[in-house]
């Protein structure tokens, strides 16, 4: 089976709008396309559409699984518009903002800030949050779209500890920038993380602390699906990451900081995209009974054994 090129894939949980949202995002960002669409049957949420798509080089997955979770700004996606690579970067940023703003909600207005000539933070019509930024051409190059984690409430002040934990958990990992809050920026505590970015499995993430009053936290609406080479890798990541036993279900877990992950075999993508609907259903029904996934059992279900 073909090896999955992107190790960690953001996974978005919608009520019934996954396909609609994916098509919308593909219309907003360049070099974007739907790569696969399938429907899972006989799940606890009924029939569920599952969509795989690429946005400007970043692979995503989305599922329509009912109104169980709602997106919050605790996880957003930072979109870098780099004028050193694209002379029309500012115009493209403004065009993307206009599309995302339609029936959306502005969290930080699109304007000049001390850290960027042009930046804005917005929730789109589906509730997903985006940070659009005109990047500094003198800085180290980053990919166009980066998942960004906001540590608030009970985990405020944990951005550095969490990123260190992830750096020690995943391979091909390193820290990029680390900018701390100075004194005099209360309620944010001096020394906590104003901004950091870090690489996991060759993919960039960002994080920050915020002590401002927020009424949200990490939840399962956005999780990170990790494609593992074999059962040994799945077992090791599960043991390392899972910190909330009651959250373990169908390959999902919660880590010590409340972030949700899905630990899956990379072979699962091919199984679930098989044109034989009966095979897909066999794998689905097998998977639904599991907490940590069992690759051998999934392969047996796939082959009807």
Secondary structure per residue as TSV (DSSP state, phi and psi in degrees):
chain	resnum	aa	ss	phi	psi
A	1	X	-	360.0	149.9
A	2	X	-	-68.0	135.8
A	3	X	-	-74.0	138.9
A	4	X	-	-71.3	122.7
A	5	X	S	-72.2	-31.3
A	6	X	-	-103.9	119.9
A	7	X	S	-72.0	-44.5
A	8	X	E	-115.4	122.6
A	9	X	E	-121.2	121.8
A	10	X	E	-61.2	135.8
A	11	X	E	-122.6	124.2
A	12	X	E	-109.6	128.9
A	13	X	E	-103.0	114.8
A	14	X	E	-108.4	165.7
A	15	X	S	-70.3	-77.0
A	16	X	S	-133.4	14.9
A	17	X	-	-110.0	16.2
A	18	X	H	-58.1	-48.9
A	19	X	H	-66.0	-42.9
A	20	X	H	-60.5	-44.5
A	21	X	H	-65.9	-43.3
A	22	X	H	-61.3	-42.5
A	23	X	H	-62.8	-39.4
A	24	X	H	-62.9	-47.7
A	25	X	H	-63.9	-36.3
A	26	X	H	-65.2	-25.8
A	27	X	H	-81.0	-19.2
A	28	X	H	-86.1	-41.3
A	29	X	S	-108.8	147.0
A	30	X	S	-72.4	163.9
A	31	X	S	50.4	48.1
A	32	X	-	-125.0	146.0
A	33	X	E	-164.0	154.2
A	34	X	E	-77.3	130.2
A	35	X	E	-104.5	-25.7
A	36	X	E	-164.3	144.9
A	37	X	E	-137.0	127.1
A	38	X	E	-140.0	162.6
A	39	X	E	-119.6	126.0
A	40	X	E	-92.5	135.5
A	41	X	E	-110.0	158.5
A	42	X	E	58.1	42.1
A	43	X	E	-98.3	166.7
A	44	X	T	-57.4	-25.8
A	45	X	T	-96.4	13.4
A	46	X	E	83.9	-151.6
A	47	X	E	-73.4	130.7
A	48	X	E	-124.7	121.4
A	49	X	E	-76.4	135.7
A	50	X	E	-121.8	124.9
A	51	X	E	-120.6	130.2
A	52	X	E	-108.0	136.0
A	53	X	E	-154.6	158.9
A	54	X	E	-114.7	135.3
A	55	X	E	-122.3	108.3
A	56	X	T	49.8	43.1
A	57	X	T	93.8	-7.8
A	58	X	E	-104.5	121.2
A	59	X	E	-76.8	140.2
A	60	X	E	-132.1	158.0
A	61	X	E	-128.9	151.4
A	62	X	E	-143.2	148.9
A	63	X	E	-134.3	141.9
A	64	X	E	-98.1	99.8
A	65	X	-	-129.0	22.1
A	66	X	-	96.6	167.2
A	67	X	T	-84.1	54.7
A	68	X	T	-89.0	-40.9
A	69	X	-	-126.3	151.6
A	70	X	-	-122.7	140.5
A	71	X	-	-62.9	145.1
A	72	X	-	-133.4	164.6
A	73	X	T	-72.0	3.4
A	74	X	T	-61.2	-29.3
A	75	X	E	-127.3	124.7
A	76	X	E	-129.8	176.4
A	77	X	E	-122.3	117.9
A	78	X	E	-84.4	126.6
A	79	X	E	-113.1	117.3
A	80	X	E	-94.1	120.0
A	81	X	E	-106.7	109.0
A	82	X	E	-104.5	109.7
A	83	X	T	-66.9	-17.5
A	84	X	T	-75.0	-21.0
A	85	X	T	-105.8	-19.4
A	86	X	-	-143.2	108.5
A	87	X	T	-63.0	-17.9
A	88	X	T	-100.1	20.8
A	89	X	H	-58.0	-43.8
A	90	X	H	-64.0	-42.4
A	91	X	H	-64.7	-41.3
A	92	X	H	-64.9	-38.7
A	93	X	H	-60.2	-49.2
A	94	X	H	-62.6	-37.7
A	95	X	H	-66.8	-42.7
A	96	X	H	-64.0	-41.1
A	97	X	H	-60.0	-44.5
A	98	X	H	-61.2	-39.6
A	99	X	H	-70.5	-43.6
A	100	X	H	-68.5	-28.1
A	101	X	H	-75.8	-19.0
A	102	X	T	-64.7	114.9
A	103	X	T	63.0	19.8
A	104	X	-	-100.8	-167.5
A	105	X	E	-138.5	121.7
A	106	X	E	-78.7	126.7
A	107	X	E	-96.8	-39.5
A	108	X	E	-137.7	125.8
A	109	X	E	-60.4	152.2
A	110	X	E	-77.2	106.1
A	111	X	E	-164.2	-170.5
A	112	X	E	-85.5	137.7
A	113	X	E	-130.7	165.5
A	114	X	T	-57.8	-26.6
A	115	X	T	-97.3	-5.9
A	116	X	E	-160.9	144.8
A	117	X	E	-65.3	-27.2
A	118	X	E	-155.3	122.0
A	119	X	E	-154.9	145.7
A	120	X	E	-156.6	155.1
A	121	X	E	-126.4	126.7
A	122	X	E	-143.6	146.0
A	123	X	E	-98.7	128.3
A	124	X	-	-81.0	-175.0
A	125	X	T	-62.2	-21.0
A	126	X	T	-96.1	-2.5
A	127	X	S	95.8	-6.6
A	128	X	-	-75.3	142.0
A	129	X	E	-102.2	139.6
A	130	X	E	-132.5	138.8
A	131	X	E	-111.8	113.8
A	132	X	E	-101.0	127.7
A	133	X	E	-140.2	136.4
A	134	X	E	-84.8	109.7
A	135	X	E	-78.8	159.8
A	136	X	-	-79.8	115.8
A	137	X	T	-60.1	-21.3
A	138	X	T	-79.7	-13.9
A	139	X	S	-79.1	170.2
A	140	X	-	-66.8	136.9
A	141	X	-	-64.3	139.2
A	142	X	-	-128.9	157.2
A	143	X	-	-67.2	163.3
A	144	X	S	-62.9	-38.6
A	145	X	E	-123.9	126.5
A	146	X	E	-131.1	125.6
A	147	X	E	-64.0	138.7
A	148	X	E	-126.6	129.2
A	149	X	E	-105.4	130.0
A	150	X	E	-111.5	114.7
A	151	X	E	-94.4	110.7
A	152	X	-	-132.0	171.9
A	153	X	G	59.9	-127.8
A	154	X	G	-64.7	-22.4
A	155	X	G	-107.6	9.2
A	156	X	T	-59.7	136.2
A	157	X	T	90.3	-1.0
A	158	X	-	-104.0	6.1
A	159	X	H	-60.1	-40.4
A	160	X	H	-70.4	-44.9
A	161	X	H	-61.2	-43.2
A	162	X	H	-64.5	-46.7
A	163	X	H	-64.8	-36.6
A	164	X	H	-62.1	-40.6
A	165	X	H	-61.5	-45.5
A	166	X	H	-67.2	-38.3
A	167	X	H	-63.0	-33.3
A	168	X	H	-82.4	-13.0
A	169	X	H	-92.8	-38.8
A	170	X	S	-105.7	154.9
A	171	X	S	-84.8	173.0
A	172	X	S	47.0	54.3
A	173	X	-	-126.8	144.2
A	174	X	E	-161.8	158.0
A	175	X	E	-89.1	145.1
A	176	X	E	-99.2	-107.8
A	177	X	E	-82.9	152.7
A	178	X	E	-144.5	108.9
A	179	X	E	-116.6	124.9
A	180	X	E	-101.5	154.2
A	181	X	-	-67.4	132.8
A	182	X	-	-79.8	174.0
A	183	X	T	-66.5	157.9
A	184	X	T	85.2	12.4
A	185	X	-	-115.1	34.8
A	186	X	T	-56.6	144.7
A	187	X	T	-82.4	-2.6
A	188	X	S	-69.3	133.2
A	189	X	-	-82.8	135.7
A	190	X	T	-55.0	133.4
A	191	X	T	95.1	-17.8
A	192	X	S	-74.8	174.3
A	193	X	E	-88.2	114.8
A	194	X	E	-77.4	-39.0
A	195	X	E	-163.7	137.3
A	196	X	E	-145.1	151.4
A	197	X	E	-130.5	155.4
A	198	X	E	-156.3	151.5
A	199	X	E	-102.8	132.0
A	200	X	E	-126.4	124.8
A	201	X	T	52.9	36.9
A	202	X	T	78.3	6.6
A	203	X	E	-117.1	139.8
A	204	X	E	-88.0	142.1
A	205	X	E	-131.7	161.1
A	206	X	E	-130.7	159.9
A	207	X	E	-154.9	155.1
A	208	X	E	-155.9	156.9
A	209	X	E	-96.1	150.9
A	210	X	-	-146.7	120.1
A	211	X	-	-93.0	3.8
A	212	X	S	-62.8	154.3
A	213	X	-	-66.9	123.0
A	214	X	-	-133.7	145.2
A	215	X	S	-109.2	35.5
A	216	X	-	-142.2	169.6
A	217	X	-	-155.3	174.8
A	218	X	-	-60.3	142.2
A	219	X	-	-149.5	-176.2
A	220	X	T	-78.2	-3.1
A	221	X	T	-58.7	-35.0
A	222	X	E	-125.4	122.0
A	223	X	E	-126.5	172.9
A	224	X	E	-120.4	116.4
A	225	X	E	-88.7	124.8
A	226	X	E	-108.7	117.4
A	227	X	E	-83.6	115.2
A	228	X	E	-105.1	146.3
A	229	X	S	-71.2	-33.1
A	230	X	S	-159.1	178.1
A	231	X	H	-64.2	-34.9
A	232	X	H	-60.3	-44.4
A	233	X	H	-66.8	-40.4
A	234	X	H	-60.8	-45.7
A	235	X	H	-61.5	-42.6
A	236	X	H	-66.1	-43.5
A	237	X	H	-67.7	-39.8
A	238	X	H	-59.9	-47.2
A	239	X	H	-63.5	-36.9
A	240	X	H	-74.3	-41.1
A	241	X	H	-93.1	-36.2
A	242	X	-	-71.8	123.8
A	243	X	-	-128.8	-2.1
A	244	X	-	-131.9	90.7
A	245	X	G	-53.8	-36.8
A	246	X	G	-70.3	-13.0
A	247	X	G	-90.2	-5.6
A	248	X	-	-76.0	118.4
A	249	X	B	-166.6	130.8
A	250	X	T	54.9	34.9
A	251	X	T	88.4	-2.3
A	252	X	E	-89.1	148.7
A	253	X	E	-151.0	166.9
A	254	X	E	-119.0	137.6
A	255	X	-	-88.2	179.9
A	256	X	T	-62.2	-14.6
A	257	X	T	-105.6	5.0
A	258	X	S	91.6	0.1
A	259	X	-	-79.4	139.9
A	260	X	E	-95.9	138.2
A	261	X	E	-130.1	153.3
A	262	X	E	-119.2	119.9
A	263	X	E	-102.7	109.3
A	264	X	E	-131.7	155.5
A	265	X	E	-75.7	141.6
A	266	X	T	-63.5	-20.2
A	267	X	H	-68.4	-18.6
A	268	X	H	-63.1	-34.1
A	269	X	H	-59.9	-43.4
A	270	X	H	-68.5	-38.6
A	271	X	H	-61.1	-44.7
A	272	X	H	-78.9	-11.6
A	273	X	T	-104.0	8.8
A	274	X	-	-62.1	134.9
A	275	X	S	-68.0	-13.0
A	276	X	-	-82.0	104.3
A	277	X	H	-61.8	-32.6
A	278	X	H	-65.5	-40.1
A	279	X	H	-63.7	-44.5
A	280	X	H	-59.4	-42.3
A	281	X	H	-66.5	-37.9
A	282	X	H	-61.4	-43.6
A	283	X	H	-67.0	-42.3
A	284	X	H	-59.0	-48.2
A	285	X	H	-66.0	-34.5
A	286	X	H	-67.1	-45.2
A	287	X	H	-63.2	-38.8
A	288	X	H	-63.4	-19.8
A	289	X	T	-88.8	-5.7
A	290	X	-	-98.7	159.7
A	291	X	S	-100.8	-87.2
A	292	X	S	-71.8	137.4
A	293	X	-	-75.7	144.6
A	294	X	-	-112.6	106.4
A	295	X	H	-61.7	-43.1
A	296	X	H	-61.1	-41.4
A	297	X	H	-67.5	-38.0
A	298	X	H	-65.7	-41.8
A	299	X	H	-65.7	-37.9
A	300	X	H	-63.5	-42.8
A	301	X	H	-63.3	-41.4
A	302	X	H	-59.7	-40.6
A	303	X	T	-90.2	5.4
A	304	X	T	71.5	29.0
A	305	X	-	-97.5	360.0
